[in-house]
Amino acid sequence: MNIVVCVKYVPDAQADRTFVESDKTTDRVGVDGLLSELDEYAIEEALLVTEAGEGEVTVLTVGPEQATDALKKALQMGADKAVHVVDDQIHGSDALATSAILAAAIGKLDPQPDLVMTGMASTDGTMGVVPTMLAERLGLPAVTFASELTVGDGKVTVRRDNDAASQTIEATLPALVSVTDQINTPRYPSFKGIMAAKKKPLDTWSLADLGIEPSQVGLDAAWTKVESYAARPPRQKGQIVADEGDGGEKLAAFLAERKFV
């Protein structure tokens, strides 16, 4: 069972995140970054599948030079090898272009994967559309938002939970599956895993290696652009209301004024 897990290097939510002034894209170089937390669940599930049988896990990312850090953590968790697509001309790519780059990179892998796995969304963009776009480009069935996953007899079966019901969905392999943060508890890299990761292969590919024309990706090819941005205003000081027997009335008036009730 060969599994490819698509991961993303994202700005640390605890850092002072901002945009690049020149083109109003997310600053991914001037801030601390890390492996997207939601992608750790996909890595863990891929490792569990291969540990229960045979095969290997490849992690794949598209991003700046610093995105190597995300791949290194995945390798430390137990992935077997990694591929980093890095090219200055990718800067500013939207979800459509990102899915095209990922699809081209997966198509270049040998052997081809039996299963492509992703997180449910990225923690920076939170769109969650790339998995389905990627499945469409690869010609694979997409089984998204999996809370439980089993693989066997040439198929993958997942349970998808929502507010109203739980669905069981089955697809023949090869397939693409996105997983939620309910599916498992990601492991921490052990000292042994950290040391072993240093010897694992990490390949770097460019757009030319994938046969993609620069005009097809990047900010100029993006379907949407940020026109302006502004820092979130500081939180206002809260109002303390002394309850002198009319606290309930004051609370109700406060909520009504803001149209909460």
Contacts in CASP RR format, 6 or more apart in sequence:
PFRMAT RR
TARGET T0000
AUTHOR 0000-0000-0000
METHOD contacts of the structure
MODEL  1
MNIVVCVKYVPDAQADRTFVESDKTTDRVGVDGLLSELDEYAIEEALLVT
EAGEGEVTVLTVGPEQATDALKKALQMGADKAVHVVDDQIHGSDALATSA
ILAAAIGKLDPQPDLVMTGMASTDGTMGVVPTMLAERLGLPAVTFASELT
VGDGKVTVRRDNDAASQTIEATLPALVSVTDQINTPRYPSFKGIMAAKKK
PLDTWSLADLGIEPSQVGLDAAWTKVESYAARPPRQKGQIVADEGDGGEK
LAAFLAERKFV
1 49 0 8 1.000
1 50 0 8 1.000
1 53 0 8 1.000
1 54 0 8 1.000
1 55 0 8 1.000
1 114 0 8 1.000
1 115 0 8 1.000
1 151 0 8 1.000
2 55 0 8 1.000
2 56 0 8 1.000
2 58 0 8 1.000
2 111 0 8 1.000
2 112 0 8 1.000
2 113 0 8 1.000
2 114 0 8 1.000
2 115 0 8 1.000
3 46 0 8 1.000
3 49 0 8 1.000
3 50 0 8 1.000
3 55 0 8 1.000
3 56 0 8 1.000
3 57 0 8 1.000
3 58 0 8 1.000
3 113 0 8 1.000
3 114 0 8 1.000
3 115 0 8 1.000
3 116 0 8 1.000
3 117 0 8 1.000
4 57 0 8 1.000
4 58 0 8 1.000
4 59 0 8 1.000
4 60 0 8 1.000
4 106 0 8 1.000
4 109 0 8 1.000
4 113 0 8 1.000
4 115 0 8 1.000
4 116 0 8 1.000
4 117 0 8 1.000
5 39 0 8 1.000
5 42 0 8 1.000
5 43 0 8 1.000
5 46 0 8 1.000
5 57 0 8 1.000
5 58 0 8 1.000
5 59 0 8 1.000
5 60 0 8 1.000
5 74 0 8 1.000
5 79 0 8 1.000
5 116 0 8 1.000
5 117 0 8 1.000
5 118 0 8 1.000
6 39 0 8 1.000
6 42 0 8 1.000
6 59 0 8 1.000
6 60 0 8 1.000
6 61 0 8 1.000
6 102 0 8 1.000
6 116 0 8 1.000
6 117 0 8 1.000
6 118 0 8 1.000
6 119 0 8 1.000
6 130 0 8 1.000
6 131 0 8 1.000
6 134 0 8 1.000
7 35 0 8 1.000
7 36 0 8 1.000
7 39 0 8 1.000
7 42 0 8 1.000
7 43 0 8 1.000
7 59 0 8 1.000
7 60 0 8 1.000
7 61 0 8 1.000
7 70 0 8 1.000
7 71 0 8 1.000
7 74 0 8 1.000
8 35 0 8 1.000
8 36 0 8 1.000
8 39 0 8 1.000
8 61 0 8 1.000
8 62 0 8 1.000
8 63 0 8 1.000
8 67 0 8 1.000
8 70 0 8 1.000
8 122 0 8 1.000
8 124 0 8 1.000
9 28 0 8 1.000
9 33 0 8 1.000
9 34 0 8 1.000
9 35 0 8 1.000
9 36 0 8 1.000
9 61 0 8 1.000
9 63 0 8 1.000
9 64 0 8 1.000
9 66 0 8 1.000
9 67 0 8 1.000
9 69 0 8 1.000
9 70 0 8 1.000
10 28 0 8 1.000
10 33 0 8 1.000
10 34 0 8 1.000
10 35 0 8 1.000
10 36 0 8 1.000
10 122 0 8 1.000
10 123 0 8 1.000
10 124 0 8 1.000
11 17 0 8 1.000
11 26 0 8 1.000
11 27 0 8 1.000
11 28 0 8 1.000
11 31 0 8 1.000
11 32 0 8 1.000
11 33 0 8 1.000
11 124 0 8 1.000
12 31 0 8 1.000
12 32 0 8 1.000
12 33 0 8 1.000
12 34 0 8 1.000
13 123 0 8 1.000
15 31 0 8 1.000
15 32 0 8 1.000
15 33 0 8 1.000
16 31 0 8 1.000
17 26 0 8 1.000
17 27 0 8 1.000
17 31 0 8 1.000
18 27 0 8 1.000
18 31 0 8 1.000
18 231 0 8 1.000
19 25 0 8 1.000
19 26 0 8 1.000
19 27 0 8 1.000
19 226 0 8 1.000
19 229 0 8 1.000
20 26 0 8 1.000
20 27 0 8 1.000
23 92 0 8 1.000
23 219 0 8 1.000
24 225 0 8 1.000
24 226 0 8 1.000
24 227 0 8 1.000
24 228 0 8 1.000
24 229 0 8 1.000
25 91 0 8 1.000
25 92 0 8 1.000
25 219 0 8 1.000
25 226 0 8 1.000
26 124 0 8 1.000
28 63 0 8 1.000
28 64 0 8 1.000
28 66 0 8 1.000
29 64 0 8 1.000
29 66 0 8 1.000
33 66 0 8 1.000
33 69 0 8 1.000
34 69 0 8 1.000
34 70 0 8 1.000
34 73 0 8 1.000
35 69 0 8 1.000
35 70 0 8 1.000
35 73 0 8 1.000
35 74 0 8 1.000
36 70 0 8 1.000
36 119 0 8 1.000
36 122 0 8 1.000
36 123 0 8 1.000
36 124 0 8 1.000
37 123 0 8 1.000
37 181 0 8 1.000
38 119 0 8 1.000
38 120 0 8 1.000
38 121 0 8 1.000
38 122 0 8 1.000
38 123 0 8 1.000
38 181 0 8 1.000
39 70 0 8 1.000
39 74 0 8 1.000
39 118 0 8 1.000
39 119 0 8 1.000
39 122 0 8 1.000
40 77 0 8 1.000
40 186 0 8 1.000
41 119 0 8 1.000
41 179 0 8 1.000
41 180 0 8 1.000
41 181 0 8 1.000
41 183 0 8 1.000
41 184 0 8 1.000
41 186 0 8 1.000
42 117 0 8 1.000
42 118 0 8 1.000
42 119 0 8 1.000
42 178 0 8 1.000
42 179 0 8 1.000
43 57 0 8 1.000
43 59 0 8 1.000
43 74 0 8 1.000
43 77 0 8 1.000
43 78 0 8 1.000
43 79 0 8 1.000
43 186 0 8 1.000
44 77 0 8 1.000
44 184 0 8 1.000
44 185 0 8 1.000
44 186 0 8 1.000
44 187 0 8 1.000
45 117 0 8 1.000
45 149 0 8 1.000
45 179 0 8 1.000
45 183 0 8 1.000
45 184 0 8 1.000
46 57 0 8 1.000
46 79 0 8 1.000
46 115 0 8 1.000
46 117 0 8 1.000
47 57 0 8 1.000
47 77 0 8 1.000
47 78 0 8 1.000
47 79 0 8 1.000
47 187 0 8 1.000
48 184 0 8 1.000
49 115 0 8 1.000
49 149 0 8 1.000
49 151 0 8 1.000
50 56 0 8 1.000
50 57 0 8 1.000
56 80 0 8 1.000
56 81 0 8 1.000
57 78 0 8 1.000
57 79 0 8 1.000
57 80 0 8 1.000
58 79 0 8 1.000
58 80 0 8 1.000
58 81 0 8 1.000
58 82 0 8 1.000
58 83 0 8 1.000
58 109 0 8 1.000
58 113 0 8 1.000
59 71 0 8 1.000
59 74 0 8 1.000
59 75 0 8 1.000
59 79 0 8 1.000
59 81 0 8 1.000
59 82 0 8 1.000
59 83 0 8 1.000
60 82 0 8 1.000
60 83 0 8 1.000
60 85 0 8 1.000
60 102 0 8 1.000
60 105 0 8 1.000
60 106 0 8 1.000
61 67 0 8 1.000
61 70 0 8 1.000
61 71 0 8 1.000
61 82 0 8 1.000
61 83 0 8 1.000
61 84 0 8 1.000
61 85 0 8 1.000
62 85 0 8 1.000
62 86 0 8 1.000
62 90 0 8 1.000
62 93 0 8 1.000
62 98 0 8 1.000
62 101 0 8 1.000
62 102 0 8 1.000
62 105 0 8 1.000
63 84 0 8 1.000
63 85 0 8 1.000
63 86 0 8 1.000
63 90 0 8 1.000
64 86 0 8 1.000
64 91 0 8 1.000
65 86 0 8 1.000
67 84 0 8 1.000
67 86 0 8 1.000
68 84 0 8 1.000
68 202 0 8 1.000
71 82 0 8 1.000
71 84 0 8 1.000
71 202 0 8 1.000
72 82 0 8 1.000
72 197 0 8 1.000
72 202 0 8 1.000
73 189 0 8 1.000
74 82 0 8 1.000
75 81 0 8 1.000
75 82 0 8 1.000
75 197 0 8 1.000
75 200 0 8 1.000
75 202 0 8 1.000
76 189 0 8 1.000
76 193 0 8 1.000
76 194 0 8 1.000
76 196 0 8 1.000
76 197 0 8 1.000
77 186 0 8 1.000
77 187 0 8 1.000
77 189 0 8 1.000
77 193 0 8 1.000
78 189 0 8 1.000
78 193 0 8 1.000
78 196 0 8 1.000
78 197 0 8 1.000
79 200 0 8 1.000
80 200 0 8 1.000
81 200 0 8 1.000
81 201 0 8 1.000
81 202 0 8 1.000
81 203 0 8 1.000
82 200 0 8 1.000
82 201 0 8 1.000
82 202 0 8 1.000
82 203 0 8 1.000
83 105 0 8 1.000
83 109 0 8 1.000
83 202 0 8 1.000
83 203 0 8 1.000
83 204 0 8 1.000
83 205 0 8 1.000
84 202 0 8 1.000
84 203 0 8 1.000
84 204 0 8 1.000
84 205 0 8 1.000
85 101 0 8 1.000
85 102 0 8 1.000
85 105 0 8 1.000
85 204 0 8 1.000
85 205 0 8 1.000
85 206 0 8 1.000
85 207 0 8 1.000
85 210 0 8 1.000
86 204 0 8 1.000
86 205 0 8 1.000
86 206 0 8 1.000
87 206 0 8 1.000
87 207 0 8 1.000
87 208 0 8 1.000
87 214 0 8 1.000
89 207 0 8 1.000
89 214 0 8 1.000
89 217 0 8 1.000
89 218 0 8 1.000
90 97 0 8 1.000
90 101 0 8 1.000
90 207 0 8 1.000
90 217 0 8 1.000
90 218 0 8 1.000
91 218 0 8 1.000
91 219 0 8 1.000
92 218 0 8 1.000
92 219 0 8 1.000
92 222 0 8 1.000
93 101 0 8 1.000
93 217 0 8 1.000
93 218 0 8 1.000
93 219 0 8 1.000
93 221 0 8 1.000
93 222 0 8 1.000
94 218 0 8 1.000
94 221 0 8 1.000
94 222 0 8 1.000
94 223 0 8 1.000
94 224 0 8 1.000
95 127 0 8 1.000
95 129 0 8 1.000
95 130 0 8 1.000
95 133 0 8 1.000
96 133 0 8 1.000
96 222 0 8 1.000
96 223 0 8 1.000
97 216 0 8 1.000
97 217 0 8 1.000
97 218 0 8 1.000
97 221 0 8 1.000
97 222 0 8 1.000
98 130 0 8 1.000
99 130 0 8 1.000
99 133 0 8 1.000
99 134 0 8 1.000
99 136 0 8 1.000
99 137 0 8 1.000
100 137 0 8 1.000
100 212 0 8 1.000
100 216 0 8 1.000
100 217 0 8 1.000
101 207 0 8 1.000
101 210 0 8 1.000
101 212 0 8 1.000
101 217 0 8 1.000
102 130 0 8 1.000
102 134 0 8 1.000
103 134 0 8 1.000
103 137 0 8 1.000
103 138 0 8 1.000
104 210 0 8 1.000
104 211 0 8 1.000
104 212 0 8 1.000
105 205 0 8 1.000
105 210 0 8 1.000
106 112 0 8 1.000
106 113 0 8 1.000
106 116 0 8 1.000
106 134 0 8 1.000
106 138 0 8 1.000
107 138 0 8 1.000
108 205 0 8 1.000
108 209 0 8 1.000
108 210 0 8 1.000
112 174 0 8 1.000
113 174 0 8 1.000
114 173 0 8 1.000
114 174 0 8 1.000
115 151 0 8 1.000
115 156 0 8 1.000
115 173 0 8 1.000
115 174 0 8 1.000
115 175 0 8 1.000
115 176 0 8 1.000
115 177 0 8 1.000
116 134 0 8 1.000
116 135 0 8 1.000
116 138 0 8 1.000
116 140 0 8 1.000
116 174 0 8 1.000
116 175 0 8 1.000
116 176 0 8 1.000
116 177 0 8 1.000
117 176 0 8 1.000
117 177 0 8 1.000
117 178 0 8 1.000
117 179 0 8 1.000
118 130 0 8 1.000
118 131 0 8 1.000
118 134 0 8 1.000
118 176 0 8 1.000
118 177 0 8 1.000
118 178 0 8 1.000
118 179 0 8 1.000
119 131 0 8 1.000
119 178 0 8 1.000
119 179 0 8 1.000
119 180 0 8 1.000
120 128 0 8 1.000
120 131 0 8 1.000
120 144 0 8 1.000
120 145 0 8 1.000
120 178 0 8 1.000
120 179 0 8 1.000
120 180 0 8 1.000
120 181 0 8 1.000
121 127 0 8 1.000
121 128 0 8 1.000
122 128 0 8 1.000
122 130 0 8 1.000
128 178 0 8 1.000
131 142 0 8 1.000
131 144 0 8 1.000
131 176 0 8 1.000
131 178 0 8 1.000
132 142 0 8 1.000
132 144 0 8 1.000
134 176 0 8 1.000
135 141 0 8 1.000
135 142 0 8 1.000
135 175 0 8 1.000
135 176 0 8 1.000
136 142 0 8 1.000
138 176 0 8 1.000
140 174 0 8 1.000
140 175 0 8 1.000
140 176 0 8 1.000
141 171 0 8 1.000
141 172 0 8 1.000
141 175 0 8 1.000
141 176 0 8 1.000
142 175 0 8 1.000
142 176 0 8 1.000
142 177 0 8 1.000
142 178 0 8 1.000
143 156 0 8 1.000
143 158 0 8 1.000
143 160 0 8 1.000
143 169 0 8 1.000
143 171 0 8 1.000
143 175 0 8 1.000
143 176 0 8 1.000
143 177 0 8 1.000
143 178 0 8 1.000
144 160 0 8 1.000
144 177 0 8 1.000
144 178 0 8 1.000
145 160 0 8 1.000
145 178 0 8 1.000
145 179 0 8 1.000
145 180 0 8 1.000
146 158 0 8 1.000
146 159 0 8 1.000
146 160 0 8 1.000
146 177 0 8 1.000
146 178 0 8 1.000
146 179 0 8 1.000
146 180 0 8 1.000
146 183 0 8 1.000
147 158 0 8 1.000
147 159 0 8 1.000
147 160 0 8 1.000
147 161 0 8 1.000
147 166 0 8 1.000
147 179 0 8 1.000
147 180 0 8 1.000
147 182 0 8 1.000
147 183 0 8 1.000
148 158 0 8 1.000
148 159 0 8 1.000
148 183 0 8 1.000
149 156 0 8 1.000
149 157 0 8 1.000
149 158 0 8 1.000
149 159 0 8 1.000
149 177 0 8 1.000
149 179 0 8 1.000
149 183 0 8 1.000
150 156 0 8 1.000
150 157 0 8 1.000
150 158 0 8 1.000
151 157 0 8 1.000
151 173 0 8 1.000
154 172 0 8 1.000
154 173 0 8 1.000
155 170 0 8 1.000
155 171 0 8 1.000
155 172 0 8 1.000
155 173 0 8 1.000
156 170 0 8 1.000
156 171 0 8 1.000
156 173 0 8 1.000
156 175 0 8 1.000
156 177 0 8 1.000
157 168 0 8 1.000
157 169 0 8 1.000
157 170 0 8 1.000
158 168 0 8 1.000
158 169 0 8 1.000
158 170 0 8 1.000
158 177 0 8 1.000
159 166 0 8 1.000
159 167 0 8 1.000
159 168 0 8 1.000
159 169 0 8 1.000
160 166 0 8 1.000
160 167 0 8 1.000
160 168 0 8 1.000
160 169 0 8 1.000
161 167 0 8 1.000
161 180 0 8 1.000
161 182 0 8 1.000
189 197 0 8 1.000
207 213 0 8 1.000
207 214 0 8 1.000
207 217 0 8 1.000
215 221 0 8 1.000
219 225 0 8 1.000
239 254 0 8 1.000
241 247 0 8 1.000
241 250 0 8 1.000
241 251 0 8 1.000
241 254 0 8 1.000
252 261 0 8 1.000
255 261 0 8 1.000
END
